[in-house]
Amino acid sequence: MPKRKTINWIYDRKGWTSCTKASKFIEANELTVKESVSASKKLQAADAEAIAQESSKMIVMKGKKVTEFKVGKDTTEEAVTAMLGNTGNMRAPLLRVGKLVLVGFNEEIYANHLG
């Protein structure tokens, strides 16, 4: 049986529909979360850019739309903007798994990268 992935970092908002779905997926798949940050701590563009620069790939899920970005030292403004909601704060849920960043929730994407 393959080794379960560890989620290095998760940013989530309690009671938020997509965050609840992400939490249920994490629990059902017995994934380990090293660090959890509540979305009540308002993280903004500078935080999003720092996370993207520490990563190599980012997948942003918004409804049925899924967009992939190559991130790292060449992170684009478009990639950072995709991590932010209408308020300018970082979207939740946001997970860091190794060098991969997942923004939003899509069960199929989660299963492919975390299952």
C-alpha positions, 0 to 999 in steps of 0.5 A: 500500500502506498505511503499516505501523503502529508499535508504540510500546511492548510489554510481553512475557514471553519463552516465554509462549504469547500473547507468542510468538504476538504476536511472530510476528504482529509479525514476519510483518507487519513491524511496527516496535517502538520500545520493548520492556519485559520482563515480568521488570520487574514493572509493577503497577496504578499503571503500568497506570493511567498507560498507560490514562490516556495512551490513548483506547481499550483492547482486552483479549483473554482467551481468546475474550473480547474487551472494549473500554474507553474510557480516558484521564482517565476510566479506570475501576478495571474497566479497570485491573483488566482489565490485571492478571493474578492476581498483580497484575502487568500482563498480557503481551503489552501493546502501545501503538499510538498512543492504542490499548492491546492487552492479550493476543493475538487474531489477528483483533483484531491483524489489524484494528488492526495489519495 
